[in-house]
Amino acid sequence: MIDSFNDRKDDLLVAIERFQLVAKATHDVIWDWDLINNTVWWNEGMRENFGHAIEGLQEGIDSWYDRIHPDDHERVLSKIHEAIELHEPHWTDFYRFRRANGEYAQVHDRGYIIIAGGKPVRMVGSMLDLTQQLRLEKERAESEENLKFAMQAAQLGTWNYDPATGTIAANQRCRDLYGNPEEEILTYEIVSRYIHPGDLQKAKEAIAASLDPKIRALYDIRYRTIGAKDKSLRWLHCSGQAYFTENGTPYRFAGITRDITDEVLNREKVEWADQQAAMTIEGSGAGSFLVNIETDEVIYSPSMARILTGHEDRHVTRHVFIEHVHPEDRQIRENAYSTADETGELRYEARFIWDNGSVHWIRVIGQYLFDSSGKATSLSGIVMDISDRIDSEQRIRTSEEHLRTLIQQAPVATALFIGRDFVIDIPNAAMLKLWGKGDSVIGKPLLEALPELTDQPFIKVLNRIYETGEAHSEQSARGDIVVNGRLQTFYYDYTYKPLRNARGEIYAILDMAVDVTEQVKSRQALEKSEERYRQLANELERRVQQRTAELNQTNAELINSNNNLQQFAYAASHDMQEPLRKIQSFGSRLQSLYSKELDENGVFMLNRIQDASKRMSMMIDDLLAYSRLTTRDTEFQPVDMKEIVSNVLTDLEIAIQEQRTRIVTDDLPVIFGNRSQLTQLMQNLLSNAIKYRKTDEPSEIRLSSRAATADELVYITKPLDGHKYARIEVSDNGIGFDEIYLDRIFQMFQRLHGRSEFSGSGIGLALCKKVVQNHHGHITARSAVGEGSAFIVFLPVVDVK
């Protein structure tokens, strides 16, 4: 019995020794969990794989529990305890295990349960780190997917020719390039049928050279195909190579095929365009030249001689390019040639002095031509007289300088924000004082100059203007500005107005602001005073009167400031007419003198310039008309509306005839008002009714009038004393509009339809509202989409109570 016991003991020691040797030899993490005493033994793999020192681990199973990823913790523990409770022979799972550096490894863990006395007593297992393996598999899958995507994106066809069988394995893209032959198995003979007869021999020779073991040429050829089914002509670029056995026998010939039809056609178009360009250079007013670098010989067109010297019969040598350059601009030419030595392209603009002494701005554009060794052999290029463009740019700069002067002299705080970064430009002294920052903000983005605006609404408003193109104004807007190192609260009445370039793109926003902090604070203080001291009626009345007087004074100052602003807007709009007249004048000259020399695209762009300048001129005229509507009570006299309407209909006679409009006029009253303004009112209402007609039915407009009722007069805030009111209605059967836009249509620059549908500046109804307000009246409208519109105005009549 003792011998038997000793034998079992020896066997146990041998097993333990083997287990320890395996634990040391393997790279896996080996663990031994004593389920009775709740102790866990780890081998050195814990340190090697995850960086955990064994002596630093917690006692018991917590050394494992606490390092399982929180998202995997509940699942893994539930599964392992279930295996123990059910006395299953083994357990396995995949989960994330935390390394010593805090990162998580992807592991595959396996454990085997030892049962003694009918219950589990130990669990022995190994943990394998799969992180590297999984990452490599993921990278391989991504690489394969990227290759597949690249082949698809590049529209490449792949093929593999077996010289032994003569069969070709091709992907679908490759079959597409040959017009999808009906044969399921392609052979060399089948594919040859669809190669263009003119290129077939060339293709056969290239294939033979690639399959010849003595030559083994790379396969790189371009040829045409005629589609098997669609009969379409395609240009293909095929490249590949043959693979040979040790004895020189080709066993595989593979490569790719690419459709280069567009490239070939485009190259042909470019060559044709080059020929056309050479023919049209002279017609465009430019001059061409070709300089031989070695001999300095110049081949030139007559127009080039005229552009450089003023005479077409003048003999031109290369020295003319130096002698006739203005002395102050010769350095520009030298710098351009230095750059051309590096890039191969010559570009510069300089003044040239003609033989008669006149000075002209000339643009020189050239390109060096090189031989096969990379040596420049000649310089080819053109010259253009750009004096008119330089003069135009100078006038634009003068106009911009005038704008700067107007802004700097504006009576209210004014500045420009350039671009989407809102770079501060030409803030006047009032604006710099309002910001309290000084000249240092000029040229900086708005948020860099005033970082305290980051979480305030102004930046969002500016961004919205760039997106919608709509101006924005606000009264008593709060702004928190850092002044003298301290964040302070101010209140402003401000307007953001988008500015557009000649292409109609917004390039800047004009900011005009008035500091109304004192008024707002006064109002706030007044409200607070009323709330806190309501019982002190007498004292409150005195303070209210005092505050009211202060507010009246402030409002008077604000009205004066607004009047000054209105005068500034009038002057600015008036001065903008001059460059527009120049644009229209030069545009008309271009149309009359050079329209035949322009291609269709050039004529189209020139017409767009003329149309845009006309619309701008019309808008400025409307703005000027609107700014002149300042008369309220002065120059009022009896005005016969029948006579006004008759004159307006005479002016609109052509439009009425073109639109085939029928106009019915009832008896109209005599209004107490301003004849000119009432003419503008009826002109705009009638022209709108004519313009917004339906295209599929006859247009009809009716003018009617009756006495206004007492209920209708409640909308008039300040009726004219001593006068009754008439209700005049202009109704039509046109396209109508949704009444949710009723308030919007009477605002400046508000349009419910695109300019391509209906012309106009968006000012007409705003002008109508201004006229009616000047006459102490009221204007409104009724409408529904597709059911016509009715514009109703209430105006004072001559009859005195």
C-alpha positions, 0 to 999 in steps of 0.5 A: 500500500505504501509503495502504491501511495509513493507511486501515485505521489511520484506520478503527481510530482511528474504531472506537476513538473510537466505542467510547469514546464508547459507553462514556461514553454508556451507563449500563452497565458496559463492559469490555474483557478482553485475553486475551493480556496478561490486562488488563482495561479498565473504563469509568466505569460501574464507579464509577457503578453499583457505587462502585468507583474504576477506579484502585483496581481490581486489575490483570487479571481479578482485578478481576472475579473477586474481586467475584463472590458466593462462591456464584456464583463457580465456576459463572460462571468455569466457564461463561465459560472454557468459552465461551472454550475452545470459541471461542463467539462470545459469553457471557452469565450472571446473577450477583451482583456486590459493590458498594464498600459490601459489598452485592451487585447482581444483574447481567446480564453479556454478552461477545463473543469476538474471534478472531484467528489461530484463537484468542481474543484479546479479550473485550468486554462490558457488565454491566447492574445489574438489582437495582432492576428485579428488586426492583420486579418482586418488589414488584409480584408481592407486591402482586398476591398481597397484593391477591388474598389480601385479596380472598379473605380478605375474601370479596368478590365482584367484578362488571363490568357492560357497559351496552352488551351488558347482560352481567355478568362476575363472579368465583366468589365473586360467583356464590356469593352469588347461589346459583350460577346455572346460566347461564354468561353472566350478564345484568342480567335474570338477576341480577334474578331472584334479588333479593328481590322486596321489594328489587328496585325499590330495587336498580333505582332505585339502578342507574339513578341510578348510570348516569344521566349527570346524577346519576352517584350512587355505587352503595351499597346493601343488599338480600336475595337468594334463592339460585338453587340453594340458595334461601338468603336472604342479605343483600348489601352492594353498592358500585361506580360507573359510568364514562362517556365524554366525551359522557356515555355509560356504558361500564362499571359495576363494583364489589364485593359482600359477604355481610352476612347475619351482620351483619344477623342479629347486629344483630337479635339485639343489638336483641332482647337490648337489649329483653330486658336492659331487661326483666331489669335489675329481675329481676337486682337492679339498678336503672336510671335515665335522666337528662335533661342539660338538665332534670336530670329522672331517670327511675328504677326502684323498685329504684334508689331502694331501692339508693341510699336504702334505700326504694323509694318515695323520690323520687329527684333527681339530687342524690341521687347527690351527697348520699348518697355517702359524704363520703370517696368524693365525689372518686371520683365527681367523677373518674369524671364527669371521665373520662366527659366525655372517653370518654362512659362513666361507671363508679365504685364508692363508698359510699352512706349510706342514710336509716337511716344504714347504709353500702352499696357501690354500683356506678354504670355509665352511658353518655352519649347524644348528638344528631346534633351530638355534644351529650350529651342524656341519661345512661342507666345502672344501679346495683348494690349490691355490698356482698356482693362487697366484703365477700367481697374483704375476706375474701379479702384477710384470707385472703391476709394470713393466708397471708403471715403463715404464709409469713413465720413458716414454719420453712423458706425459703419464697417465692411466684413470681407469674405466668409471669415468676416475680415474687418475692412475700413471701419470708420471712427464711429465703429472703432469707438463703438467697439473700443478696440482701436485700429488694431482690428483692421484686417483681422477676422471678426472673431479674432478681433472680437473673440467675445462674439463667439457665443453671441448671435451676430456670427450666425446672422452673418453666416445666414446672410451669405447663405440666403443673400437676405439683409438683416436688421435688428433694434435694441440687440444686445452685444457684450463687448470687451472695452478697456479690458472689461466685458460690458453690455451694450445695445444696438440698432444695426443693419447687415447688408450683403454686397455682391460683385459683378457675378452676383456673388456676395463678397462682403457685408456692410455693417451699420450700427447705432449705439442705443445703450442709453435708451435701452437702459433708460427703458429698462430702468423705467420698467424696473421703476414702475414695477418696484414703486407702483404705489408712489404714483406722484413720484413715478409720474414725475420720473416718467415725465423726466424719462419721457423727455430724455427719450424724446430728446434721444429719439430726436437725435436718432431721427436726425442720425437716420436722416443723415444715414438716408442722405448717405444712402442716396449719395452712395446710390447716386454715385454708383450710377456712374460706373454702371453707365460706363459698364453699359456704355462699354458693353454697348460698344463691345456689342456693336463693334466686336460681337461678330468676333466673339464666339457664342459663349462670349456673346452670351456672357456679354449679354449677361453683363448688359442685363445685370447692369440694367437690373442694377441701374433699375434697382438704384433708380428704385432705391433713389425713388424710395429715398425721395419719398420723404414728403408727408404733409407738404405739397398736398393738393386735390388730385383726381385719381381718374386722371392719374390712372388714365396717364398711367394706363397710357404709359403702360399701353405697350405692356397692356397690349403685349399681355393682352390685359383688359382693364376695367375702371370704376369711378375714382375719387379726388384724393388729398395728396401729392400728385407725383407720389400717387402716380408712383403708387398706381404705376406700381400697383397696375404694373404688378397686376399686369406682370403677375398674370396667368399664362393660360387665360386672359388677364383682367384688372379692375379698379374700384372705389368706395367710402371707407367704413369706420371699422376699416379705419382702425388700421390707420394709426394717425388719420389726417384730421378733417378728412374722410377716407376712400377705399381704392381696390386694384384686383386681378385674376393673376397667379396670386400668392399665399397670404402668409407672405402678406407682411413680407411683400411690402418689405424692401428687396422681398420677392416671392418669385425668382428673377428668371420668372418675373423681372423687378427689383423687389422695391415696388410694393415697399415704395407703395407702402411708403407713399400710403404712409406719407398720405396717412393711409393704409395698404393691405392685400387679399390673395390666394395662390392661383386665384388672383390678388386684390391690393387695397389702399385707404387714402384721404379724400378732399371732402372736409368734415 
